[in-house]
Amino acid sequence: MKTAWNIRREGRAWTAEEAFERWQRTPERLEMIEGKLLFDDDERLMLLGLLLENVGVDAAVKLGDPAVWREAVAELT
């Protein structure tokens, strides 16, 4: 099932309609396998999407080097 993300610049709480569906997508537990969280990239991307909806993009881009973010965005076009 594909998630229709609603990721914004500012974080947000999930609506009543979204909350249960989002909660079902959270991992049962966090585990580390060979130095990475969770089992595979699909699980990692799901968790990242959930977190980005809650904290927002503005908070996320402050975590790394701005040049890396700009380079990644430039490659989208």
PDB file with one MODEL, atoms N, CA, C and O in Angstrom:
MODEL        1
ATOM      1  N   MET A   1       0.845  -1.178   0.000  1.00  0.00           N
ATOM      2  CA  MET A   1       0.000   0.000   0.000  1.00  0.00           C
ATOM      3  C   MET A   1       0.894   1.246   0.000  1.00  0.00           C
ATOM      4  O   MET A   1       1.773   1.379   0.851  1.00  0.00           O
ATOM      5  N   LYS A   2       0.674   2.137  -0.933  1.00  0.00           N
ATOM      6  CA  LYS A   2       1.458   3.365  -1.056  1.00  0.00           C
ATOM      7  C   LYS A   2       0.849   4.451  -0.162  1.00  0.00           C
ATOM      8  O   LYS A   2      -0.369   4.609  -0.092  1.00  0.00           O
ATOM      9  N   THR A   3       1.719   5.185   0.510  1.00  0.00           N
ATOM     10  CA  THR A   3       1.267   6.248   1.392  1.00  0.00           C
ATOM     11  C   THR A   3       1.232   7.564   0.646  1.00  0.00           C
ATOM     12  O   THR A   3       2.173   7.900  -0.073  1.00  0.00           O
ATOM     13  N   ALA A   4       0.165   8.303   0.810  1.00  0.00           N
ATOM     14  CA  ALA A   4       0.065   9.659   0.261  1.00  0.00           C
ATOM     15  C   ALA A   4       0.594  10.607   1.339  1.00  0.00           C
ATOM     16  O   ALA A   4      -0.160  11.064   2.198  1.00  0.00           O
ATOM     17  N   TRP A   5       1.880  10.893   1.285  1.00  0.00           N
ATOM     18  CA  TRP A   5       2.505  11.731   2.301  1.00  0.00           C
ATOM     19  C   TRP A   5       2.001  13.166   2.202  1.00  0.00           C
ATOM     20  O   TRP A   5       1.693  13.663   1.119  1.00  0.00           O
ATOM     21  N   ASN A   6       1.926  13.812   3.349  1.00  0.00           N
ATOM     22  CA  ASN A   6       1.590  15.237   3.425  1.00  0.00           C
ATOM     23  C   ASN A   6       2.691  15.898   4.244  1.00  0.00           C
ATOM     24  O   ASN A   6       2.473  16.353   5.367  1.00  0.00           O
ATOM     25  N   ILE A   7       3.873  15.935   3.650  1.00  0.00           N
ATOM     26  CA  ILE A   7       5.046  16.491   4.317  1.00  0.00           C
ATOM     27  C   ILE A   7       5.117  17.969   3.981  1.00  0.00           C
ATOM     28  O   ILE A   7       5.068  18.358   2.815  1.00  0.00           O
ATOM     29  N   ARG A   8       5.232  18.779   5.009  1.00  0.00           N
ATOM     30  CA  ARG A   8       5.248  20.232   4.849  1.00  0.00           C
ATOM     31  C   ARG A   8       6.544  20.796   5.424  1.00  0.00           C
ATOM     32  O   ARG A   8       7.351  20.070   6.004  1.00  0.00           O
ATOM     33  N   ARG A   9       6.723  22.079   5.254  1.00  0.00           N
ATOM     34  CA  ARG A   9       7.918  22.708   5.824  1.00  0.00           C
ATOM     35  C   ARG A   9       7.872  22.678   7.344  1.00  0.00           C
ATOM     36  O   ARG A   9       8.892  22.428   7.987  1.00  0.00           O
ATOM     37  N   GLU A  10       6.709  22.927   7.926  1.00  0.00           N
ATOM     38  CA  GLU A  10       6.550  22.836   9.381  1.00  0.00           C
ATOM     39  C   GLU A  10       5.892  21.511   9.720  1.00  0.00           C
ATOM     40  O   GLU A  10       5.049  21.013   8.973  1.00  0.00           O
ATOM     41  N   GLY A  11       6.284  20.947  10.850  1.00  0.00           N
ATOM     42  CA  GLY A  11       5.690  19.687  11.286  1.00  0.00           C
ATOM     43  C   GLY A  11       4.222  19.865  11.646  1.00  0.00           C
ATOM     44  O   GLY A  11       3.741  20.978  11.860  1.00  0.00           O
ATOM     45  N   ARG A  12       3.533  18.742  11.707  1.00  0.00           N
ATOM     46  CA  ARG A  12       2.111  18.788  12.023  1.00  0.00           C
ATOM     47  C   ARG A  12       1.705  17.492  12.696  1.00  0.00           C
ATOM     48  O   ARG A  12       2.341  16.450  12.535  1.00  0.00           O
ATOM     49  N   ALA A  13       0.623  17.589  13.457  1.00  0.00           N
ATOM     50  CA  ALA A  13       0.021  16.393  14.035  1.00  0.00           C
ATOM     51  C   ALA A  13      -0.862  15.755  12.970  1.00  0.00           C
ATOM     52  O   ALA A  13      -1.379  16.440  12.087  1.00  0.00           O
ATOM     53  N   TRP A  14      -1.027  14.469  13.057  1.00  0.00           N
ATOM     54  CA  TRP A  14      -1.911  13.789  12.130  1.00  0.00           C
ATOM     55  C   TRP A  14      -3.368  14.050  12.489  1.00  0.00           C
ATOM     56  O   TRP A  14      -3.717  14.198  13.661  1.00  0.00           O
ATOM     57  N   THR A  15      -4.206  14.103  11.469  1.00  0.00           N
ATOM     58  CA  THR A  15      -5.642  14.248  11.694  1.00  0.00           C
ATOM     59  C   THR A  15      -6.182  12.923  12.228  1.00  0.00           C
ATOM     60  O   THR A  15      -5.506  11.896  12.176  1.00  0.00           O
ATOM     61  N   ALA A  16      -7.393  12.964  12.734  1.00  0.00           N
ATOM     62  CA  ALA A  16      -8.021  11.739  13.232  1.00  0.00           C
ATOM     63  C   ALA A  16      -8.105  10.692  12.124  1.00  0.00           C
ATOM     64  O   ALA A  16      -7.949   9.498  12.378  1.00  0.00           O
ATOM     65  N   GLU A  17      -8.352  11.146  10.897  1.00  0.00           N
ATOM     66  CA  GLU A  17      -8.463  10.213   9.775  1.00  0.00           C
ATOM     67  C   GLU A  17      -7.110   9.568   9.433  1.00  0.00           C
ATOM     68  O   GLU A  17      -7.066   8.416   9.001  1.00  0.00           O
ATOM     69  N   GLU A  18      -6.022  10.301   9.623  1.00  0.00           N
ATOM     70  CA  GLU A  18      -4.689   9.789   9.287  1.00  0.00           C
ATOM     71  C   GLU A  18      -4.059   8.963  10.395  1.00  0.00           C
ATOM     72  O   GLU A  18      -3.296   8.037  10.119  1.00  0.00           O
ATOM     73  N   ALA A  19      -4.364   9.282  11.628  1.00  0.00           N
ATOM     74  CA  ALA A  19      -3.606   8.778  12.777  1.00  0.00           C
ATOM     75  C   ALA A  19      -3.519   7.253  12.837  1.00  0.00           C
ATOM     76  O   ALA A  19      -2.420   6.710  12.959  1.00  0.00           O
ATOM     77  N   PHE A  20      -4.622   6.567  12.755  1.00  0.00           N
ATOM     78  CA  PHE A  20      -4.588   5.104  12.884  1.00  0.00           C
ATOM     79  C   PHE A  20      -3.815   4.467  11.741  1.00  0.00           C
ATOM     80  O   PHE A  20      -3.017   3.554  11.957  1.00  0.00           O
ATOM     81  N   GLU A  21      -4.052   4.949  10.520  1.00  0.00           N
ATOM     82  CA  GLU A  21      -3.337   4.403   9.365  1.00  0.00           C
ATOM     83  C   GLU A  21      -1.832   4.620   9.515  1.00  0.00           C
ATOM     84  O   GLU A  21      -1.042   3.724   9.216  1.00  0.00           O
ATOM     85  N   ARG A  22      -1.437   5.801   9.974  1.00  0.00           N
ATOM     86  CA  ARG A  22      -0.006   6.086  10.171  1.00  0.00           C
ATOM     87  C   ARG A  22       0.551   5.204  11.284  1.00  0.00           C
ATOM     88  O   ARG A  22       1.647   4.658  11.155  1.00  0.00           O
ATOM     89  N   TRP A  23      -0.185   5.065  12.357  1.00  0.00           N
ATOM     90  CA  TRP A  23       0.273   4.261  13.494  1.00  0.00           C
ATOM     91  C   TRP A  23       0.527   2.817  13.055  1.00  0.00           C
ATOM     92  O   TRP A  23       1.483   2.189  13.511  1.00  0.00           O
ATOM     93  N   GLN A  24      -0.313   2.299  12.185  1.00  0.00           N
ATOM     94  CA  GLN A  24      -0.138   0.929  11.701  1.00  0.00           C
ATOM     95  C   GLN A  24       1.141   0.766  10.891  1.00  0.00           C
ATOM     96  O   GLN A  24       1.640  -0.351  10.753  1.00  0.00           O
ATOM     97  N   ARG A  25       1.672   1.839  10.362  1.00  0.00           N
ATOM     98  CA  ARG A  25       2.874   1.781   9.533  1.00  0.00           C
ATOM     99  C   ARG A  25       4.163   1.907  10.345  1.00  0.00           C
ATOM    100  O   ARG A  25       5.249   1.708   9.800  1.00  0.00           O
ATOM    101  N   THR A  26       4.066   2.230  11.624  1.00  0.00           N
ATOM    102  CA  THR A  26       5.272   2.333  12.442  1.00  0.00           C
ATOM    103  C   THR A  26       5.844   0.939  12.682  1.00  0.00           C
ATOM    104  O   THR A  26       5.093  -0.034  12.761  1.00  0.00           O
ATOM    105  N   PRO A  27       7.156   0.837  12.797  1.00  0.00           N
ATOM    106  CA  PRO A  27       7.746  -0.480  13.064  1.00  0.00           C
ATOM    107  C   PRO A  27       7.325  -0.981  14.451  1.00  0.00           C
ATOM    108  O   PRO A  27       7.084  -0.194  15.366  1.00  0.00           O
ATOM    109  N   GLU A  28       7.243  -2.305  14.581  1.00  0.00           N
ATOM    110  CA  GLU A  28       6.897  -2.881  15.879  1.00  0.00           C
ATOM    111  C   GLU A  28       7.941  -2.511  16.914  1.00  0.00           C
ATOM    112  O   GLU A  28       7.621  -2.234  18.070  1.00  0.00           O
ATOM    113  N   ARG A  29       9.182  -2.509  16.487  1.00  0.00           N
ATOM    114  CA  ARG A  29      10.281  -2.112  17.382  1.00  0.00           C
ATOM    115  C   ARG A  29      11.444  -1.643  16.517  1.00  0.00           C
ATOM    116  O   ARG A  29      11.564  -2.028  15.353  1.00  0.00           O
ATOM    117  N   LEU A  30      12.282  -0.823  17.090  1.00  0.00           N
ATOM    118  CA  LEU A  30      13.491  -0.410  16.371  1.00  0.00           C
ATOM    119  C   LEU A  30      14.560  -1.466  16.589  1.00  0.00           C
ATOM    120  O   LEU A  30      14.823  -1.888  17.716  1.00  0.00           O
ATOM    121  N   GLU A  31      15.159  -1.875  15.512  1.00  0.00           N
ATOM    122  CA  GLU A  31      16.230  -2.845  15.589  1.00  0.00           C
ATOM    123  C   GLU A  31      17.364  -2.391  14.684  1.00  0.00           C
ATOM    124  O   GLU A  31      17.147  -1.667  13.713  1.00  0.00           O
ATOM    125  N   MET A  32      18.568  -2.822  15.011  1.00  0.00           N
ATOM    126  CA  MET A  32      19.713  -2.469  14.193  1.00  0.00           C
ATOM    127  C   MET A  32      20.267  -3.733  13.555  1.00  0.00           C
ATOM    128  O   MET A  32      20.503  -4.738  14.226  1.00  0.00           O
ATOM    129  N   ILE A  33      20.469  -3.660  12.245  1.00  0.00           N
ATOM    130  CA  ILE A  33      20.995  -4.795  11.499  1.00  0.00           C
ATOM    131  C   ILE A  33      22.188  -4.296  10.687  1.00  0.00           C
ATOM    132  O   ILE A  33      22.046  -3.448   9.807  1.00  0.00           O
ATOM    133  N   GLU A  34      23.340  -4.829  10.992  1.00  0.00           N
ATOM    134  CA  GLU A  34      24.581  -4.446  10.314  1.00  0.00           C
ATOM    135  C   GLU A  34      24.773  -2.937  10.292  1.00  0.00           C
ATOM    136  O   GLU A  34      25.145  -2.367   9.266  1.00  0.00           O
ATOM    137  N   GLY A  35      24.519  -2.296  11.422  1.00  0.00           N
ATOM    138  CA  GLY A  35      24.769  -0.868  11.566  1.00  0.00           C
ATOM    139  C   GLY A  35      23.691   0.041  11.004  1.00  0.00           C
ATOM    140  O   GLY A  35      23.885   1.256  10.965  1.00  0.00           O
ATOM    141  N   LYS A  36      22.552  -0.505  10.565  1.00  0.00           N
ATOM    142  CA  LYS A  36      21.459   0.304  10.041  1.00  0.00           C
ATOM    143  C   LYS A  36      20.191   0.006  10.821  1.00  0.00           C
ATOM    144  O   LYS A  36      19.952  -1.127  11.237  1.00  0.00           O
ATOM    145  N   LEU A  37      19.376   1.046  11.015  1.00  0.00           N
ATOM    146  CA  LEU A  37      18.091   0.845  11.663  1.00  0.00           C
ATOM    147  C   LEU A  37      17.146   0.101  10.726  1.00  0.00           C
ATOM    148  O   LEU A  37      17.127   0.347   9.520  1.00  0.00           O
ATOM    149  N   LEU A  38      16.384  -0.785  11.281  1.00  0.00           N
ATOM    150  CA  LEU A  38      15.340  -1.537  10.590  1.00  0.00           C
ATOM    151  C   LEU A  38      15.916  -2.489   9.549  1.00  0.00           C
ATOM    152  O   LEU A  38      17.128  -2.529   9.337  1.00  0.00           O
ATOM    153  N   PHE A  39      15.043  -3.253   8.903  1.00  0.00           N
ATOM    154  CA  PHE A  39      15.473  -4.355   8.047  1.00  0.00           C
ATOM    155  C   PHE A  39      15.917  -3.911   6.664  1.00  0.00           C
ATOM    156  O   PHE A  39      16.913  -4.414   6.143  1.00  0.00           O
ATOM    157  N   ASP A  40      15.185  -2.967   6.056  1.00  0.00           N
ATOM    158  CA  ASP A  40      15.532  -2.583   4.681  1.00  0.00           C
ATOM    159  C   ASP A  40      15.179  -1.123   4.416  1.00  0.00           C
ATOM    160  O   ASP A  40      14.591  -0.448   5.262  1.00  0.00           O
ATOM    161  N   ASP A  41      15.546  -0.650   3.233  1.00  0.00           N
ATOM    162  CA  ASP A  41      15.312   0.751   2.884  1.00  0.00           C
ATOM    163  C   ASP A  41      13.829   1.098   2.850  1.00  0.00           C
ATOM    164  O   ASP A  41      13.462   2.227   3.177  1.00  0.00           O
ATOM    165  N   ASP A  42      12.973   0.169   2.469  1.00  0.00           N
ATOM    166  CA  ASP A  42      11.531   0.445   2.470  1.00  0.00           C
ATOM    167  C   ASP A  42      11.039   0.788   3.867  1.00  0.00           C
ATOM    168  O   ASP A  42      10.270   1.733   4.041  1.00  0.00           O
ATOM    169  N   GLU A  43      11.483   0.019   4.872  1.00  0.00           N
ATOM    170  CA  GLU A  43      11.094   0.301   6.254  1.00  0.00           C
ATOM    171  C   GLU A  43      11.683   1.629   6.727  1.00  0.00           C
ATOM    172  O   GLU A  43      11.018   2.391   7.429  1.00  0.00           O
ATOM    173  N   ARG A  44      12.929   1.903   6.341  1.00  0.00           N
ATOM    174  CA  ARG A  44      13.578   3.154   6.739  1.00  0.00           C
ATOM    175  C   ARG A  44      12.870   4.353   6.121  1.00  0.00           C
ATOM    176  O   ARG A  44      12.662   5.363   6.792  1.00  0.00           O
ATOM    177  N   LEU A  45      12.501   4.250   4.856  1.00  0.00           N
ATOM    178  CA  LEU A  45      11.796   5.353   4.185  1.00  0.00           C
ATOM    179  C   LEU A  45      10.413   5.576   4.789  1.00  0.00           C
ATOM    180  O   LEU A  45       9.966   6.718   4.896  1.00  0.00           O
ATOM    181  N   MET A  46       9.733   4.505   5.183  1.00  0.00           N
ATOM    182  CA  MET A  46       8.430   4.638   5.825  1.00  0.00           C
ATOM    183  C   MET A  46       8.578   5.418   7.138  1.00  0.00           C
ATOM    184  O   MET A  46       7.816   6.349   7.403  1.00  0.00           O
ATOM    185  N   LEU A  47       9.558   5.033   7.951  1.00  0.00           N
ATOM    186  CA  LEU A  47       9.776   5.729   9.218  1.00  0.00           C
ATOM    187  C   LEU A  47      10.166   7.179   8.974  1.00  0.00           C
ATOM    188  O   LEU A  47       9.702   8.072   9.682  1.00  0.00           O
ATOM    189  N   LEU A  48      11.007   7.421   7.988  1.00  0.00           N
ATOM    190  CA  LEU A  48      11.412   8.789   7.658  1.00  0.00           C
ATOM    191  C   LEU A  48      10.208   9.628   7.244  1.00  0.00           C
ATOM    192  O   LEU A  48      10.068  10.768   7.685  1.00  0.00           O
ATOM    193  N   GLY A  49       9.348   9.081   6.409  1.00  0.00           N
ATOM    194  CA  GLY A  49       8.143   9.798   6.001  1.00  0.00           C
ATOM    195  C   GLY A  49       7.258  10.151   7.185  1.00  0.00           C
ATOM    196  O   GLY A  49       6.759  11.272   7.278  1.00  0.00           O
ATOM    197  N   LEU A  50       7.062   9.204   8.084  1.00  0.00           N
ATOM    198  CA  LEU A  50       6.255   9.452   9.276  1.00  0.00           C
ATOM    199  C   LEU A  50       6.861  10.581  10.114  1.00  0.00           C
ATOM    200  O   LEU A  50       6.150  11.477  10.568  1.00  0.00           O
ATOM    201  N   LEU A  51       8.157  10.527  10.311  1.00  0.00           N
ATOM    202  CA  LEU A  51       8.831  11.558  11.104  1.00  0.00           C
ATOM    203  C   LEU A  51       8.800  12.915  10.415  1.00  0.00           C
ATOM    204  O   LEU A  51       8.599  13.938  11.071  1.00  0.00           O
ATOM    205  N   LEU A  52       8.996  12.936   9.101  1.00  0.00           N
ATOM    206  CA  LEU A  52       8.972  14.210   8.382  1.00  0.00           C
ATOM    207  C   LEU A  52       7.600  14.867   8.453  1.00  0.00           C
ATOM    208  O   LEU A  52       7.511  16.091   8.547  1.00  0.00           O
ATOM    209  N   GLU A  53       6.538  14.082   8.410  1.00  0.00           N
ATOM    210  CA  GLU A  53       5.212  14.680   8.573  1.00  0.00           C
ATOM    211  C   GLU A  53       5.092  15.345   9.936  1.00  0.00           C
ATOM    212  O   GLU A  53       4.484  16.409  10.054  1.00  0.00           O
ATOM    213  N   ASN A  54       5.661  14.734  10.964  1.00  0.00           N
ATOM    214  CA  ASN A  54       5.543  15.276  12.317  1.00  0.00           C
ATOM    215  C   ASN A  54       6.487  16.431  12.615  1.00  0.00           C
ATOM    216  O   ASN A  54       6.106  17.361  13.326  1.00  0.00           O
ATOM    217  N   VAL A  55       7.715  16.398  12.087  1.00  0.00           N
ATOM    218  CA  VAL A  55       8.676  17.461  12.424  1.00  0.00           C
ATOM    219  C   VAL A  55       8.823  18.513  11.338  1.00  0.00           C
ATOM    220  O   VAL A  55       9.210  19.644  11.630  1.00  0.00           O
ATOM    221  N   GLY A  56       8.525  18.170  10.099  1.00  0.00           N
ATOM    222  CA  GLY A  56       8.629  19.123   8.999  1.00  0.00           C
ATOM    223  C   GLY A  56      10.007  19.159   8.368  1.00  0.00           C
ATOM    224  O   GLY A  56      11.009  18.771   8.968  1.00  0.00           O
ATOM    225  N   VAL A  57      10.017  19.639   7.141  1.00  0.00           N
ATOM    226  CA  VAL A  57      11.249  19.686   6.354  1.00  0.00           C
ATOM    227  C   VAL A  57      12.231  20.717   6.908  1.00  0.00           C
ATOM    228  O   VAL A  57      13.441  20.490   6.888  1.00  0.00           O
ATOM    229  N   ASP A  58      11.725  21.840   7.400  1.00  0.00           N
ATOM    230  CA  ASP A  58      12.639  22.869   7.916  1.00  0.00           C
ATOM    231  C   ASP A  58      13.528  22.317   9.026  1.00  0.00           C
ATOM    232  O   ASP A  58      14.716  22.635   9.083  1.00  0.00           O
ATOM    233  N   ALA A  59      12.967  21.500   9.898  1.00  0.00           N
ATOM    234  CA  ALA A  59      13.763  20.899  10.976  1.00  0.00           C
ATOM    235  C   ALA A  59      14.746  19.881  10.417  1.00  0.00           C
ATOM    236  O   ALA A  59      15.882  19.791  10.883  1.00  0.00           O
ATOM    237  N   ALA A  60      14.316  19.117   9.427  1.00  0.00           N
ATOM    238  CA  ALA A  60      15.170  18.068   8.868  1.00  0.00           C
ATOM    239  C   ALA A  60      16.410  18.636   8.191  1.00  0.00           C
ATOM    240  O   ALA A  60      17.508  18.109   8.370  1.00  0.00           O
ATOM    241  N   VAL A  61      16.248  19.702   7.419  1.00  0.00           N
ATOM    242  CA  VAL A  61      17.404  20.215   6.672  1.00  0.00           C
ATOM    243  C   VAL A  61      18.443  20.873   7.574  1.00  0.00           C
ATOM    244  O   VAL A  61      19.574  21.104   7.146  1.00  0.00           O
ATOM    245  N   LYS A  62      18.080  21.172   8.794  1.00  0.00           N
ATOM    246  CA  LYS A  62      19.048  21.741   9.743  1.00  0.00           C
ATOM    247  C   LYS A  62      19.981  20.671  10.301  1.00  0.00           C
ATOM    248  O   LYS A  62      20.972  20.993  10.956  1.00  0.00           O
ATOM    249  N   LEU A  63      19.674  19.413  10.048  1.00  0.00           N
ATOM    250  CA  LEU A  63      20.476  18.323  10.610  1.00  0.00           C
ATOM    251  C   LEU A  63      21.745  18.037   9.819  1.00  0.00           C
ATOM    252  O   LEU A  63      22.645  17.370  10.331  1.00  0.00           O
ATOM    253  N   GLY A  64      21.839  18.513   8.609  1.00  0.00           N
ATOM    254  CA  GLY A  64      23.007  18.190   7.792  1.00  0.00           C
ATOM    255  C   GLY A  64      23.630  19.411   7.164  1.00  0.00           C
ATOM    256  O   GLY A  64      23.256  20.550   7.444  1.00  0.00           O
ATOM    257  N   ASP A  65      24.582  19.140   6.317  1.00  0.00           N
ATOM    258  CA  ASP A  65      25.296  20.179   5.582  1.00  0.00           C
ATOM    259  C   ASP A  65      24.360  20.753   4.512  1.00  0.00           C
ATOM    260  O   ASP A  65      23.881  19.998   3.666  1.00  0.00           O
ATOM    261  N   PRO A  66      24.086  22.063   4.521  1.00  0.00           N
ATOM    262  CA  PRO A  66      23.196  22.657   3.522  1.00  0.00           C
ATOM    263  C   PRO A  66      23.630  22.372   2.084  1.00  0.00           C
ATOM    264  O   PRO A  66      22.781  22.245   1.202  1.00  0.00           O
ATOM    265  N   ALA A  67      24.915  22.272   1.839  1.00  0.00           N
ATOM    266  CA  ALA A  67      25.395  22.001   0.482  1.00  0.00           C
ATOM    267  C   ALA A  67      24.933  20.622   0.008  1.00  0.00           C
ATOM    268  O   ALA A  67      24.622  20.445  -1.170  1.00  0.00           O
ATOM    269  N   VAL A  68      24.887  19.666   0.901  1.00  0.00           N
ATOM    270  CA  VAL A  68      24.428  18.320   0.542  1.00  0.00           C
ATOM    271  C   VAL A  68      22.949  18.349   0.179  1.00  0.00           C
ATOM    272  O   VAL A  68      22.539  17.707  -0.787  1.00  0.00           O
ATOM    273  N   TRP A  69      22.138  19.090   0.947  1.00  0.00           N
ATOM    274  CA  TRP A  69      20.710  19.215   0.658  1.00  0.00           C
ATOM    275  C   TRP A  69      20.505  19.898  -0.702  1.00  0.00           C
ATOM    276  O   TRP A  69      19.691  19.451  -1.511  1.00  0.00           O
ATOM    277  N   ARG A  70      21.250  20.982  -0.943  1.00  0.00           N
ATOM    278  CA  ARG A  70      21.104  21.689  -2.222  1.00  0.00           C
ATOM    279  C   ARG A  70      21.475  20.783  -3.399  1.00  0.00           C
ATOM    280  O   ARG A  70      20.798  20.788  -4.427  1.00  0.00           O
ATOM    281  N   GLU A  71      22.532  20.020  -3.248  1.00  0.00           N
ATOM    282  CA  GLU A  71      22.963  19.112  -4.306  1.00  0.00           C
ATOM    283  C   GLU A  71      21.890  18.056  -4.590  1.00  0.00           C
ATOM    284  O   GLU A  71      21.604  17.747  -5.747  1.00  0.00           O
ATOM    285  N   ALA A  72      21.314  17.520  -3.544  1.00  0.00           N
ATOM    286  CA  ALA A  72      20.257  16.500  -3.723  1.00  0.00           C
ATOM    287  C   ALA A  72      19.038  17.093  -4.427  1.00  0.00           C
ATOM    288  O   ALA A  72      18.470  16.464  -5.320  1.00  0.00           O
ATOM    289  N   VAL A  73      18.638  18.283  -4.034  1.00  0.00           N
ATOM    290  CA  VAL A  73      17.476  18.931  -4.661  1.00  0.00           C
ATOM    291  C   VAL A  73      17.782  19.267  -6.116  1.00  0.00           C
ATOM    292  O   VAL A  73      16.914  19.130  -6.977  1.00  0.00           O
ATOM    293  N   ALA A  74      18.994  19.700  -6.396  1.00  0.00           N
ATOM    294  CA  ALA A  74      19.374  20.041  -7.771  1.00  0.00           C
ATOM    295  C   ALA A  74      19.265  18.838  -8.690  1.00  0.00           C
ATOM    296  O   ALA A  74      18.941  18.988  -9.868  1.00  0.00           O
ATOM    297  N   GLU A  75      19.527  17.657  -8.176  1.00  0.00           N
ATOM    298  CA  GLU A  75      19.457  16.454  -9.003  1.00  0.00           C
ATOM    299  C   GLU A  75      18.025  15.995  -9.259  1.00  0.00           C
ATOM    300  O   GLU A  75      17.807  15.124 -10.101  1.00  0.00           O
ATOM    301  N   LEU A  76      17.049  16.556  -8.557  1.00  0.00           N
ATOM    302  CA  LEU A  76      15.651  16.206  -8.785  1.00  0.00           C
ATOM    303  C   LEU A  76      15.125  16.790 -10.088  1.00  0.00           C
ATOM    304  O   LEU A  76      14.179  16.261 -10.673  1.00  0.00           O
ATOM    305  N   THR A  77      15.735  17.876 -10.541  1.00  0.00           N
ATOM    306  CA  THR A  77      15.232  18.563 -11.727  1.00  0.00           C
ATOM    307  C   THR A  77      15.896  18.080 -12.990  1.00  0.00           C
ATOM    308  O   THR A  77      15.580  18.564 -14.077  1.00  0.00           O
TER     309      THR A  77
ENDMDL
END
